[in-house]
């Protein structure tokens, strides 16, 4: 679904909803209505890290990078550093990233 992804000059901006202190690190799939007010879909992500000192943010970035086969430095929290609803900046070829995200979320 094309409206899941927002293309940027350097890759993608991805809306995610994070559940910290989960039982395991996992991409849980797509859910409707993100927290940035545009009502678009967001990717549900669970991480075992606690939301303190940026640990959960780092875990989310690492999980997404691993799922996409990217270095950790290619994924960063662009907005919502202290919120459950975040926007991730993912650097790379947008078409390739969309295909990889589709493949990663089809497994959920």
Secondary structure as UniProt FT lines:
FT   HELIX           2..4
FT   STRAND          6..7
FT   STRAND          11..19
FT   STRAND          26..31
FT   TURN            35..38
FT   STRAND          42..46
FT   TURN            53..54
FT   HELIX           55..68
FT   HELIX           72..74
FT   STRAND          75..79
FT   TURN            81..82
FT   STRAND          85..91
FT   HELIX           94..106
//
